[in-house]
Each structure stands twice: as C-alpha cells, then as structure tokens.
C-alpha cells in the first residue's frame, strides 16, 4: 500500500496530524499519527512480570494495535512502522544509553515472505548499538500448540556467543503474547556478569493485572 510522504498527514487516517488536538497540544505536538489515532493506543509504560521476566511494555495489545501490526507486517505497509515508537525513540535512547540492542528473531522464511525484517524496521531509527545474534527455525508459531509455543527455545539459536560478554543488553520484541520467545532469547544471552533488560511495544492483556 503506497502512502504519502507528507509529514503533516497521519499515517493511519491520512488527515492532518493536528486532528484531535487541544490548543496546548497544537504548539508542542510532534508525531506521525494524529491526536485521534494516537489516543486509540492504550499506553502502559510500566514493567510487568511475564514468566518470571521483568518486561517493560509501552502499549496494551488491544484490537487497534493488533490491526495496525497486521497492516505493517503482513500487508507490508513499511511506512506505518514509523508510528509505533516515533514518540518513544528519544526516551528509549536516553533510558537505555550504553545498552546494546538485540532483536528477538523472526524466521528466515517469514522475513523472506514479507520482503523485510519487521522488527528491525520498527527499531531502525533508535540510535543504539545493535547486534543480530539469533536465528530462528522456519516454523509458524500460530500453528503450534500452546505447549509447543512454550518450548520455543528449541527453535531459537544463538549465532554470536560474544554478545554474552556485553555488560548491558536491551532485548526487544514487537508483541509479547506467551513470553516464550523472550524467555528463550534471555536464557541464551544472560550470564552472571551482564544485565539484560527487556522491552516490548505491545503486551498481551493476559499479563496485565
């Protein structure tokens, strides 16, 4: 789907990004979504326990976020990817300064099918050192049983052992559902001598208490 490159146009509804703003917001607003579309996302901005992991989540994974993620990833709407962390980028760079950014992997087959690396596209604008150190076998998680998804560690492999020597690592994913992929990646890179923090864009409602 081809989108306008006009920075004054909302990436979702194509109206002015000033749509839905109050008088104060008109002078300080900097976003690629209009006020009305941005408000459809439910901000969390806090840490949750997910299978014993401390996971910082920006948004609740509601129907809107699910719809937009599908449009971005499966309909190959790469421009839409800008909207998810556009207004969070500076905070990420400040909060995790000195960290090495590590992405939870997608399978080679899925990346080839989409024609781009979806998670990488979401975080390309974040100015942190980045390492691609995982590979994932060609499986479709949605077709696995819950038990098989919880055993996802057998499908994810560490390619670059040197990442374990990095003192501070930020592990990121787009959406956390069962938390099994995060757990598998965390266990592969965590040592007694490093600090691994986890951050996701969307968190499944089952983890939100």
N, CA and C of each residue as an Amber inpcrd file, in Angstrom:
protein
   627
   0.8540000  -1.2000000   0.0000000   0.0000000   0.0000000   0.0000000
   0.8870000   1.2470000   0.0000000   0.7570000   2.0910000  -0.9780000
   1.5960000   3.2820000  -1.0840000   1.0210000   4.4040000  -0.2360000
   1.8800000   5.0320000   0.5580000   1.4300000   6.1000000   1.4430000
   2.1010000   7.4200000   1.0790000   1.4450000   8.4950000   1.4290000
   2.0060000   9.8210000   1.1910000   3.2190000  10.0280000   2.0800000
   4.2230000  10.7250000   1.5690000   5.3910000  11.0560000   2.3740000
   5.2310000  12.3990000   3.0670000   4.0560000  12.9840000   2.9480000
   3.7630000  14.2630000   3.5990000   3.8020000  14.0830000   5.1120000
   4.7380000  14.7590000   5.7820000   4.8960000  14.5780000   7.2180000
   3.7510000  15.1790000   8.0120000   2.9040000  15.9830000   7.3580000
   1.7780000  16.5610000   8.0690000   0.5340000  15.6940000   8.0230000
   0.6540000  14.5020000   7.4360000  -0.5010000  13.6280000   7.2500000
  -0.3930000  12.4030000   8.1440000  -1.4560000  12.0930000   8.8520000
  -1.4950000  10.9210000   9.7350000  -1.2880000   9.6460000   8.9210000
  -0.4490000   8.7460000   9.4150000  -0.1510000   7.5160000   8.6950000
  -1.3030000   6.5230000   8.6930000  -2.3030000   6.7530000   9.5360000
  -3.4360000   5.8280000   9.6150000  -4.6680000   6.3650000   8.8940000
  -5.1250000   7.5600000   9.2800000  -6.3820000   8.0840000   8.7170000
  -6.1510000   9.0860000   7.5900000  -4.8840000   9.5030000   7.3780000
  -4.4800000  10.4140000   6.3040000  -4.9890000  11.8430000   6.4910000
  -5.5480000  12.1350000   7.6600000  -5.9290000  13.5100000   7.9680000
  -4.7140000  14.2300000   8.5500000  -4.8600000  15.5110000   8.8180000
  -3.7620000  16.2710000   9.4080000  -3.3770000  15.6700000  10.7570000
  -2.0750000  15.6550000  11.0580000  -1.6350000  15.1490000  12.3570000
  -2.1390000  16.0350000  13.4930000  -2.6240000  17.2200000  13.1730000
  -3.1600000  18.1200000  14.1940000  -4.6080000  17.7910000  14.5460000
  -5.1820000  16.8420000  13.8450000  -6.5650000  16.4530000  14.0870000
  -6.7280000  15.8640000  15.4920000  -7.6970000  16.3890000  16.2450000
  -7.9870000  15.8540000  17.5680000  -7.1330000  16.4020000  18.6870000
  -6.4100000  17.4950000  18.4480000  -5.5500000  18.0760000  19.4760000
  -6.2250000  19.2540000  20.1540000  -5.8510000  19.4750000  21.4320000
  -6.3320000  20.6790000  22.1110000  -5.3850000  21.8370000  21.8040000
  -5.7000000  23.0110000  22.3070000  -4.9410000  24.2180000  21.9650000
  -3.4820000  24.1020000  22.3670000  -3.2180000  23.5810000  23.5620000
  -1.8340000  23.4390000  24.0130000  -1.0720000  22.4560000  23.1320000
  -1.6840000  21.3290000  22.8240000  -1.0200000  20.2950000  22.0310000
  -0.6640000  20.7790000  20.6340000  -1.4210000  21.7240000  20.1090000
  -1.1450000  22.2450000  18.7700000   0.2550000  22.8340000  18.6590000
   0.7870000  23.3480000  19.7740000   2.0840000  24.0240000  19.7490000
   3.2540000  23.0900000  20.0580000   2.9830000  21.9200000  20.6430000
   4.0800000  21.0450000  21.0690000   4.0320000  19.6730000  20.4060000
   3.0160000  19.3970000  19.6300000   2.8050000  18.0480000  19.0890000
   3.8280000  17.7040000  18.0180000   4.4340000  16.5510000  18.1530000
   5.3850000  16.0470000  17.1620000   5.1260000  14.5540000  16.9990000
   4.4470000  14.1750000  15.9450000   4.0530000  12.7810000  15.7840000
   3.7440000  12.5050000  14.3170000   3.6700000  11.2230000  13.9810000
   3.2690000  10.8230000  12.6300000   1.8280000  10.3130000  12.6180000
   1.1910000  10.2950000  13.7890000  -0.2300000   9.9910000  13.9190000
  -0.9560000  11.2360000  14.3960000  -2.2050000  11.3770000  14.0000000
  -2.9930000  12.4920000  14.5260000  -3.3920000  12.1910000  15.9680000
  -3.8690000  13.2050000  16.6500000  -4.2520000  13.0330000  18.0440000
  -5.3090000  11.9650000  18.2400000  -6.2900000  11.9110000  17.3550000
  -7.3690000  10.9270000  17.4890000  -6.8730000   9.4990000  17.3240000
  -6.0040000   9.2670000  16.3590000  -5.4860000   7.9080000  16.1450000
  -4.5370000   7.4930000  17.2660000  -3.6820000   8.4000000  17.7070000
  -2.7520000   8.0810000  18.7930000  -3.5000000   7.6910000  20.0570000
  -4.6220000   8.3300000  20.3160000  -5.3850000   8.0520000  21.5350000
  -6.0450000   6.6780000  21.5260000  -6.0890000   6.0300000  20.3660000
  -6.6680000   4.6870000  20.2990000  -5.7300000   3.6320000  20.8810000
  -4.4480000   3.9850000  20.9890000  -3.4880000   3.0860000  21.6120000
  -3.5010000   3.3100000  23.1180000  -3.5230000   2.2360000  23.8870000
  -3.5810000   2.3270000  25.3480000  -2.1680000   2.2260000  25.9070000
  -1.6700000   3.3410000  26.4270000  -0.3140000   3.3740000  26.9660000
  -0.2410000   2.6490000  28.3020000   0.8500000   1.8970000  28.4860000
   1.1230000   1.2180000  29.7500000   2.3240000   1.8550000  30.4420000
   3.4620000   1.8570000  29.7530000   4.6920000   2.4660000  30.2760000
   5.0360000   1.9720000  31.6740000   5.0810000   0.6730000  31.8210000
   5.4790000   0.1000000  33.1000000   5.9910000  -1.3190000  32.8970000
   6.5500000  -1.8710000  33.9650000   7.1440000  -3.2050000  33.9230000
   6.1670000  -4.2420000  34.4690000   6.1100000  -5.3890000  33.7870000
   5.2290000  -6.4870000  34.1860000   6.0370000  -7.7700000  34.3330000
   5.5430000  -8.6520000  35.1880000   6.1460000  -9.9740000  35.3270000
   5.5550000 -10.8980000  34.2670000   6.4180000 -11.4170000  33.4060000
   5.9950000 -12.3390000  32.3490000   6.8450000 -13.6000000  32.4580000
   6.2710000 -14.6430000  32.9790000   7.0090000 -15.9040000  33.1570000
   8.3120000 -15.7090000  33.9210000   8.2680000 -14.8610000  34.9360000
   9.4600000 -14.6290000  35.7410000  10.4140000 -13.6000000  35.1710000
  10.0890000 -13.0270000  34.0250000  10.9080000 -11.9760000  33.4160000
  10.2850000 -10.6160000  33.6820000  11.1230000  -9.6110000  33.8820000
  10.6450000  -8.2330000  34.0230000  10.5930000  -7.6150000  32.6340000
   9.3760000  -7.3740000  32.1490000   9.1780000  -6.8960000  30.7770000
   8.5470000  -5.5120000  30.8080000   9.2510000  -4.5360000  30.2290000
   8.7150000  -3.1790000  30.1340000   7.8900000  -3.0800000  28.8590000
   6.6310000  -2.6560000  29.0010000   5.7180000  -2.5800000  27.8550000
   5.2290000  -1.1570000  27.6470000   5.1710000  -0.7380000  26.3810000
   4.6800000   0.5960000  26.0470000   3.1620000   0.6350000  25.8930000
   2.5880000  -0.4110000  25.2780000   1.1580000  -0.3850000  24.9720000
   0.4830000  -1.7070000  25.3250000  -0.7990000  -1.6070000  25.6110000
  -1.6390000  -2.7970000  25.7190000  -1.8900000  -3.3280000  24.2990000
  -1.7930000  -4.6410000  24.1410000  -2.0290000  -5.2370000  22.8260000
  -3.5310000  -5.3910000  22.6170000  -4.1630000  -4.2840000  22.2390000
  -5.6110000  -4.2910000  22.0150000  -5.9040000  -4.5150000  20.5320000
  -7.1760000  -4.4560000  20.1610000  -7.5770000  -4.7330000  18.7840000
  -6.9700000  -3.7430000  17.7880000  -6.8340000  -2.4900000  18.2180000
  -6.2560000  -1.4720000  17.3340000  -4.7900000  -1.7690000  17.0530000
  -4.0310000  -2.0500000  18.1080000  -2.6160000  -2.3510000  17.9160000
  -2.4490000  -3.6210000  17.0860000  -3.2920000  -4.6000000  17.3340000
  -3.2480000  -5.8360000  16.5470000  -3.5060000  -5.5460000  15.0620000
  -4.4980000  -4.7170000  14.7930000  -4.8470000  -4.3650000  13.4070000
  -3.7000000  -3.6260000  12.7190000  -3.1040000  -2.6680000  13.4090000
  -2.0270000  -1.8880000  12.8090000  -0.7760000  -2.7370000  12.6030000
  -0.4880000  -3.6150000  13.5550000   0.6650000  -4.5000000  13.4110000
   0.4820000  -5.4290000  12.2100000  -0.7240000  -5.9280000  12.0450000
  -1.0010000  -6.8030000  10.9000000  -0.8240000  -6.0270000   9.5950000
  -1.3260000  -4.8070000   9.5580000  -1.1850000  -3.9740000   8.3630000
   0.2890000  -3.7360000   8.0410000   1.0730000  -3.4950000   9.0640000
   2.5030000  -3.2440000   8.8840000   3.2410000  -4.5050000   8.4290000
   3.0260000  -5.6090000   9.1440000   3.8220000  -6.8110000   8.9140000
   3.3220000  -7.6620000   7.7520000   2.0450000  -7.9740000   7.7430000
   1.5260000  -8.9170000   6.7560000   1.0930000  -8.2400000   5.4540000
   0.6510000  -6.9880000   5.5430000   0.3120000  -6.2470000   4.3190000
   1.4860000  -5.4180000   3.8080000   2.6310000  -5.5820000   4.4820000
   3.8960000  -4.9850000   4.0330000   3.8310000  -3.4630000   3.9400000
   3.1230000  -2.8650000   4.8860000   2.9750000  -1.4050000   4.9190000
   4.1090000  -0.8250000   5.7590000   5.3060000  -0.7990000   5.1880000
   6.5020000  -0.4470000   5.9490000   6.4550000   0.9680000   6.5200000
   5.8230000   1.8880000   5.8110000   5.7450000   3.2650000   6.3000000
   5.0090000   3.3430000   7.6280000   3.9950000   2.5070000   7.8000000
   3.2190000   2.5150000   9.0380000   4.0730000   2.1550000  10.2440000
   5.1660000   1.4300000  10.0140000   6.0400000   1.0350000  11.1140000
   6.5920000   2.2040000  11.9080000   6.6260000   3.3810000  11.2890000
   7.1510000   4.5620000  11.9840000   6.3090000   4.9550000  13.1900000
   5.0280000   4.5870000  13.1720000   4.1160000   5.1310000  14.1840000
   4.2720000   4.5070000  15.5610000   4.8150000   3.2980000  15.6510000
   4.7640000   2.5670000  16.9100000   5.6920000   3.1310000  17.9850000
   6.8860000   3.5570000  17.6010000   7.7840000   4.1140000  18.6210000
   8.2680000   5.5190000  18.2740000   7.6040000   6.1800000  17.3320000
   8.0410000   7.5130000  16.9180000   8.1810000   8.4480000  18.1110000
   7.1750000   8.4640000  18.9780000   7.2030000   9.3840000  20.1190000
   7.8600000   8.7680000  21.3480000   8.5010000   7.6120000  21.1770000
   9.1840000   6.9400000  22.2890000  10.6870000   6.8420000  22.0520000
  11.1270000   7.1420000  20.8410000  12.5160000   6.9200000  20.4430000
  13.5160000   7.6280000  21.3510000  13.2760000   8.8880000  21.6300000
  14.2220000   9.6410000  22.4630000  14.2840000   9.0770000  23.8740000
  13.1260000   8.6600000  24.3820000  13.1040000   8.0730000  25.7260000
  13.9060000   6.7820000  25.7490000  13.7440000   5.9410000  24.7340000
  14.4850000   4.6790000  24.6580000  15.9840000   4.9540000  24.6180000
  16.3860000   5.9140000  23.7930000  17.8100000   6.2270000  23.6560000
  18.3990000   6.7500000  24.9590000  17.6140000   7.5060000  25.7170000
  18.0980000   8.0360000  26.9900000  18.0690000   6.9820000  28.0910000
  16.9550000   6.2930000  28.2250000  16.7780000   5.3050000  29.2920000
  17.7570000   4.1400000  29.1620000  18.0680000   3.7680000  27.9090000
  18.9210000   2.6060000  27.6820000  20.2490000   2.9960000  27.0340000
  20.7170000   4.2000000  27.3210000  22.0150000   4.6170000  26.7890000
  23.1000000   3.6660000  27.3230000  24.0070000   3.2910000  26.4410000
  25.0620000   2.3590000  26.8170000  24.6820000   0.8980000  26.6550000
  23.4260000   0.6310000  26.3020000  22.9840000  -0.7450000  26.0900000
  23.1870000  -1.1480000  24.6270000  23.3450000  -2.4350000  24.4100000
  23.3740000  -2.9940000  23.0610000  21.9840000  -3.5390000  22.7560000
  21.4230000  -3.1120000  21.6340000  20.0760000  -3.5130000  21.2410000
  20.1230000  -4.8740000  20.5430000  19.3080000  -5.8080000  21.0350000
  19.2340000  -7.1510000  20.4560000  17.7750000  -7.4650000  20.1390000
  17.5190000  -7.9450000  18.9350000  16.1590000  -8.2230000  18.4820000
  15.8050000  -9.6920000  18.6560000  14.5860000  -9.9570000  19.1330000
  14.0560000 -11.3180000  19.0910000  13.9160000 -11.6970000  17.6150000
  14.3630000 -12.8790000  17.2080000  14.4210000 -13.1960000  15.7730000
  13.0890000 -13.6040000  15.1520000  12.9690000 -13.3400000  13.8650000
  11.9330000 -13.9310000  13.0220000  12.6040000 -14.9950000  12.1680000
  11.8370000 -15.9430000  11.6950000  12.4260000 -16.9830000  10.8560000
  12.8520000 -16.3890000   9.5170000  13.8620000 -16.9990000   8.9160000
  14.3400000 -16.5440000   7.6120000  13.2190000 -16.6170000   6.5860000
  12.4280000 -17.6860000   6.6580000  11.3230000 -17.8620000   5.7120000
  10.2990000 -16.7350000   5.8360000   9.9550000 -16.3590000   7.0780000
   8.9670000 -15.3040000   7.2880000   9.4980000 -13.9590000   6.8100000
  10.7620000 -13.6970000   7.0850000  11.3660000 -12.4470000   6.6380000
  11.3920000 -12.3760000   5.1130000  11.7230000 -13.4830000   4.4790000
  11.7490000 -13.5330000   3.0110000  10.3460000 -13.3510000   2.4340000
   9.3690000 -13.9500000   3.0910000   7.9780000 -13.8480000   2.6360000
   7.4750000 -12.4100000   2.6900000   7.8430000 -11.6970000   3.7640000
   7.4150000 -10.3020000   3.9020000   8.2230000  -9.3640000   3.0190000
   9.4630000  -9.7360000   2.7730000  10.3250000  -8.8760000   1.9790000
  11.0860000  -7.8640000   2.8100000  10.9230000  -7.9010000   4.1120000
  11.6540000  -7.0130000   5.0160000  11.6240000  -7.6050000   6.4190000
  12.5690000  -7.1580000   7.2560000  12.6350000  -7.6190000   8.6410000
  11.7660000  -6.6940000   9.4780000  10.5960000  -7.1880000   9.8800000
   9.5950000  -6.3250000  10.5170000  10.0880000  -5.6980000  11.8120000
  10.6630000  -6.4850000  12.7010000  11.0920000  -5.9410000  13.9880000
  12.2470000  -4.9640000  13.8140000  13.1530000  -5.2910000  12.9220000
  14.2610000  -4.3850000  12.6310000  13.7510000  -3.0420000  12.1360000
  12.7290000  -3.0720000  11.2850000  12.1550000  -1.8360000  10.7680000
  11.5750000  -0.9510000  11.8440000  11.0410000  -1.5540000  12.8960000
  10.4570000  -0.7720000  13.9860000  11.5160000  -0.0220000  14.7790000
  12.7100000  -0.6090000  14.8970000  13.7440000  -0.0280000  15.7590000
  14.9190000   0.5660000  14.9890000  14.8210000   0.6470000  13.6650000
  15.9270000   1.1760000  12.8630000  16.3050000   2.6060000  13.2330000
  15.3360000   3.3900000  13.6660000  15.6090000   4.8000000  13.9560000
  16.2120000   5.0120000  15.3420000  16.2450000   3.9760000  16.1570000
  16.7790000   4.0980000  17.5190000  18.2980000   4.0610000  17.4700000
  18.9210000   5.0950000  18.0070000  20.3760000   5.2140000  17.9320000
  21.0440000   4.5210000  19.1180000  21.0510000   3.2030000  19.0530000
  21.7890000   2.3660000  19.9950000  22.6050000   1.3690000  19.1800000
  23.7480000   0.9470000  19.7310000  24.4970000  -0.1160000  19.0700000
  23.6070000  -1.3480000  18.9790000  23.6740000  -2.0470000  17.8620000
  22.7800000  -3.1790000  17.6580000  23.5400000  -4.4090000  17.1870000
  23.1040000  -5.5600000  17.6750000  23.7080000  -6.8220000  17.2590000
  22.6090000  -7.7940000  16.8490000  22.7880000  -8.4340000  15.7110000
  21.8880000  -9.5010000  15.2740000  22.5790000 -10.8200000  15.5830000
  22.1210000 -11.4950000  16.6140000  22.8770000 -12.6530000  17.0940000
  22.0540000 -13.9310000  17.2050000  20.7810000 -13.8880000  16.8100000
  19.9230000 -15.0740000  16.8850000  19.5010000 -15.5310000  15.4930000
  19.1290000 -16.7920000  15.4090000  18.4600000 -17.3210000  14.2270000
  17.3060000 -18.1920000  14.7090000  16.2110000 -18.1520000  13.9660000
  15.0260000 -18.9220000  14.3420000  14.6720000 -19.8860000  13.2190000
  14.3860000 -21.1240000  13.5870000  13.9960000 -22.1200000  12.5980000
  12.6980000 -21.7160000  11.9080000  12.4910000 -22.2440000  10.7250000
  11.3110000 -21.8940000   9.9310000  10.0630000 -22.6250000  10.4280000
   9.4270000 -22.0420000  11.4330000   8.1710000 -22.5740000  11.9490000
   7.1720000 -21.4320000  12.0290000   5.8940000 -21.7560000  12.0150000
   4.8530000 -20.7480000  12.1800000   4.2740000 -20.9080000  13.5740000
   4.5830000 -19.9410000  14.4550000   4.1890000 -20.0590000  15.8480000
   2.6840000 -20.1860000  16.0310000   1.9210000 -19.5050000  15.1820000
   0.4720000 -19.5200000  15.3420000  -0.1130000 -20.9140000  15.1280000
   0.6490000 -21.7880000  14.4430000   0.1670000 -23.1370000  14.1870000
   0.6550000 -24.1400000  15.2250000   1.4610000 -23.6830000  16.1670000
   1.9280000 -24.5530000  17.2360000   0.9120000 -24.5860000  18.3670000
   0.8780000 -25.6940000  19.0880000   0.0430000 -25.7640000  20.2830000
   0.6510000 -24.8800000  21.3540000  -0.1150000 -24.6040000  22.4010000
   0.4080000 -23.7640000  23.4850000   1.6300000 -24.4120000  24.1250000
   1.6030000 -25.7200000  24.2770000   2.7400000 -26.4320000  24.8640000
   3.9610000 -26.2870000  23.9660000   3.7570000 -26.4230000  22.6510000
   4.8750000 -26.2830000  21.7160000   5.4140000 -24.8610000  21.7110000
   4.5370000 -23.8690000  21.8190000   4.9830000 -22.4710000  21.8590000
   5.7960000 -22.1970000  23.1140000   5.4070000 -22.8380000  24.2090000
   6.1490000 -22.6540000  25.4510000   7.4940000 -23.3660000  25.4190000
   7.7200000 -24.2000000  24.3920000   9.0020000 -24.8850000  24.2290000
   9.7610000 -24.3080000  23.0370000   9.5070000 -23.0620000  22.7400000
  10.0650000 -22.4100000  21.5560000  11.5910000 -22.3140000  21.6000000
  12.1820000 -22.5040000  22.8050000  13.6350000 -22.3900000  22.9180000
  14.3620000 -23.3760000  22.0090000  13.7070000 -24.4800000  21.6390000
  14.3540000 -25.4570000  20.7620000  14.4300000 -24.9620000  19.3150000
  13.7260000 -23.8690000  18.9960000  13.7120000 -23.3330000  17.6360000
  14.5760000 -22.0810000  17.4850000  15.0640000 -21.5350000  18.5830000
  15.8680000 -20.3090000  18.5550000  17.3020000 -20.6420000  18.9480000
  18.2540000 -20.1420000  18.1640000  19.6550000 -20.4810000  18.3830000
  20.5030000 -19.2080000  18.4160000  21.5430000 -19.2370000  19.2450000
  22.4710000 -18.1120000  19.3630000  23.6160000 -18.3020000  18.3800000
  23.8010000 -17.3310000  17.4840000  24.8490000 -17.4140000  16.4710000
  26.1340000 -16.7230000  16.9040000  26.0050000 -15.7190000  17.7460000
  27.1580000 -14.9050000  18.1380000  27.3270000 -14.9590000  19.6560000
  28.1930000 -15.8350000  20.1130000  28.4090000 -16.0190000  21.5520000
  28.9990000 -14.7770000  22.2140000  29.6470000 -13.9200000  21.4250000
  30.3060000 -12.7530000  22.0130000  29.3130000 -11.7820000  22.6410000
  28.0280000 -11.8580000  22.2520000  27.0280000 -10.9640000  22.8310000
  26.9230000 -11.1690000  24.3340000  27.2590000 -12.3620000  24.7920000
  27.1620000 -12.6680000  26.2260000  28.1860000 -11.8890000  27.0450000
  29.1810000 -11.3210000  26.3660000  30.2050000 -10.5310000  27.0600000
  29.8400000  -9.0490000  27.1380000  28.7600000  -8.6520000  26.4900000
  28.3150000  -7.2570000  26.5850000  27.7300000  -7.0160000  27.9730000
  28.1690000  -5.9770000  28.6650000  27.6970000  -5.7640000  30.0440000
  26.2360000  -5.3720000  30.1580000  25.6990000  -4.6640000  29.1370000
  24.3040000  -4.2090000  29.2010000  23.6130000  -4.4810000  27.8650000
  22.5360000  -5.2500000  27.9270000  21.8180000  -5.6600000  26.7210000
  20.3450000  -5.2900000  26.8520000  19.7890000  -4.7300000  25.7760000
  18.3550000  -4.4590000  25.7130000  17.7380000  -5.4030000  24.6930000
  16.9400000  -6.3470000  25.1630000  16.2630000  -7.3240000  24.3150000
  14.8730000  -6.7960000  23.9750000  14.5480000  -6.7010000  22.6940000
  13.2730000  -6.0920000  22.2960000  12.4600000  -7.0190000  21.3910000
  11.1360000  -6.8520000  21.4730000  10.2150000  -7.5560000  20.5850000
   9.0430000  -6.6310000  20.2930000   8.2840000  -6.9430000  19.2490000
   7.1350000  -6.0960000  18.9420000   5.9710000  -6.3860000  19.8810000
   5.5760000  -7.6570000  19.9810000   4.4410000  -8.0330000  20.8260000
   4.8090000  -9.2350000  21.6790000   4.4710000  -9.1710000  22.9430000
   4.6770000 -10.2950000  23.8560000   3.3300000 -10.9620000  24.1020000
   3.2170000 -12.2230000  23.6880000   1.9730000 -12.9750000  23.9110000
   2.1790000 -14.0110000  25.0110000   2.8940000 -15.0970000  24.7090000
   3.1700000 -16.0940000  25.7500000   4.4510000 -15.7830000  26.5130000
   5.3430000 -15.0010000  25.9140000   6.6220000 -14.6980000  26.5440000
   7.6720000 -15.7640000  26.3080000   7.3370000 -16.8070000  25.5470000
   8.2640000 -17.9230000  25.3650000   9.4870000 -17.5390000  24.5250000
   9.2970000 -16.7330000  23.4910000  10.4380000 -16.3030000  22.6720000
  11.3820000 -15.4120000  23.4700000  10.8120000 -14.5180000  24.2620000
  11.6420000 -13.6600000  25.1160000  12.4370000 -14.4950000  26.1050000
  11.7870000 -15.4730000  26.7160000  12.4600000 -16.3360000  27.6880000
  13.5950000 -17.1060000  27.0280000  13.3490000 -17.6450000  25.8240000
  14.3800000 -18.4070000  25.1250000  15.5960000 -17.5350000  24.8190000
  15.3540000 -16.3250000  24.3100000  16.4530000 -15.4120000  23.9840000
  17.1890000 -14.9630000  25.2390000  16.4270000 -14.6450000  26.2670000
  17.0210000 -14.2020000  27.5330000  17.9560000 -15.2740000  28.0830000
  17.4920000 -16.5000000  28.1150000  18.3020000 -17.5830000  28.6760000
  19.5720000 -17.8240000  27.8710000  19.5370000 -17.5420000  26.5770000
  20.7090000 -17.7550000  25.7330000  21.7820000 -16.6880000  25.9210000
  21.3910000 -15.4820000  26.3350000  22.3770000 -14.3940000  26.4260000
  22.6860000 -13.9590000  27.8560000  21.8910000 -14.3740000  28.8220000
  22.0970000 -13.9210000  30.2050000  23.2390000 -14.6820000  30.8560000
  24.1070000 -13.9410000  31.5460000  25.1760000 -14.5350000  32.3430000
  25.1740000 -13.8760000  33.7170000  26.0330000 -14.3330000  34.5760000
  26.1480000 -13.7260000  35.9050000  26.7430000 -12.3300000  35.8300000
  27.4210000 -12.0300000  34.7300000  28.1710000 -10.7780000  34.6390000
  27.5040000  -9.7000000  33.7920000  26.3580000  -9.9910000  33.1770000
  25.7320000  -8.9520000  32.3570000  24.3360000  -8.6120000  32.8600000
  23.8340000  -7.4940000  32.3850000  22.4910000  -7.0220000  32.7250000
  21.6600000  -7.0500000  31.4490000  20.5570000  -7.7940000  31.4770000
  19.6770000  -7.8910000  30.3180000  18.3150000  -7.3130000  30.6800000
  17.9240000  -6.2550000  29.9920000  16.5950000  -5.6820000  30.1760000
  15.7420000  -5.9980000  28.9510000  14.4270000  -6.0420000  29.1640000
  13.5050000  -6.4420000  28.1020000  12.4620000  -5.3580000  27.8910000
  12.2000000  -5.0610000  26.6300000  11.2350000  -4.0190000  26.2820000
  10.4060000  -4.4950000  25.0880000   9.0820000  -4.3260000  25.1710000
   8.2030000  -4.7060000  24.0620000   7.2650000  -3.5500000  23.7350000
   6.8200000  -3.5040000  22.5020000   5.8680000  -2.4650000  22.1090000
   4.4850000  -2.7720000  22.6630000   4.0160000  -4.0020000  22.4630000
   2.6850000  -4.3800000  22.9340000   2.7230000  -5.5940000  23.8350000
   1.8870000  -5.5820000  24.8780000   1.8190000  -6.7020000  25.8210000
   0.4110000  -7.2760000  25.8340000   0.3270000  -8.5980000  25.6840000
  -0.9620000  -9.2780000  25.7230000  -1.6800000  -9.0010000  27.0370000
  -2.9840000  -8.8190000  26.9560000  -3.7690000  -8.4150000  28.1210000
  -3.7260000  -9.4360000  29.2520000  -3.4150000 -10.6890000  28.9440000
  -3.3900000 -11.7240000  29.9780000  -2.3150000 -11.4750000  31.0260000
  -1.2960000 -10.6680000  30.6920000  -0.2140000 -10.3690000  31.6340000
  -0.4660000  -9.0970000  32.4340000  -1.5000000  -8.3750000  32.0890000
  -1.7490000  -7.0820000  32.7260000  -2.7000000  -7.2630000  33.9000000
  -2.2000000  -6.9560000  35.0700000  -3.0080000  -7.1300000  36.2870000
  -3.3830000  -5.7640000  36.8420000
